Amino acid sequence: MVWTEGGGSDVGVVAQEGGCGKASAEVGDQGPARVVLTLVETRPARPRMCTMDIRYPRLSVRLDQPLGDRRVVLRSEQRTA
């Protein structure tokens, strides 16, 4: 799910995180035809006990200019803290 707020300059997304993971969003390319958002799940570098729950946080990123008619492209990646 993706939406805009703040006159179209803020783009909101629903991410997924679970256990010890923490979700975040980053703005990538902001071209005239599309905006690329990367959803990142960061996990701890060292193993530890974690719950097995899944959460769906609402995240928001700020664009350089309002989204307008540009297409939103979502990408995802996992990182280790």
N, C-alpha and C positions, 0 to 999 in steps of 0.2 A: 504494500500500500504506500502510495506517494501522494503528497499534497503540498500546496503552497500556503504561505502566510506572509504577513508583513508586506503586502503589495506585490507579492511574487518573488521577493528577494530571498526569502527563507523557504527552504525545501525540507519537508518533514518526511521521515520514513519509519517504518516499523521494522526493527532488526530482530535477530534471535540470538540469545546467549544461554548458556547453561552451565551448571556446576560452578567451577572456579573461573569460567570465561567471562570476559567483559566486552560488550559491544561498543563500537564507536563508528562514526561516519566521517569520510573525508571527501572533499571536492577535488576532482581531477580536472580534466579538460573542460573548458567552458567556451566552446566554439559557437559560431552563429547558428548551427543546426541542432546541436545536442550538448547536453551537460552529462558528464560521467561522475557518478558517485560510487565510492568504494565503501562497502560495509565490512568492517574489520572485527574479527573476534580474537581478542588477545588472551592467551592462556599463560599461566605461570610456568616459568622455566623448570622449576623443580617439582616433581610429583608430590602431591599432598592429598589428604582426604577432602573430597568435595561432595556436595549434595548432587543428586541426579535430576534436579528440577530444570525445566526449560522456561525461560522468561522472554518476553517480547517487549523490550523497551522502545519507547518513541524517541527518536533522535531528530535533531534539526541541524542543518548547515546553512551558512550564509553565502549567497552567490554575489559575484561582482556587480551583476545587473539582474533585473527581474527575469524570470524564466520565460515568460511570454509563450510563443509557439514552439520553443525548442523541445526536443525529445529528451527524456531522462533515461540514461543507460545505467543500470545497476550492475556492479561487480562485487565479488566477495573474496576475501582472503583470510587466512588464519596466521596469526603471529604469536611468537613466544616473548614474554616480558623478560 
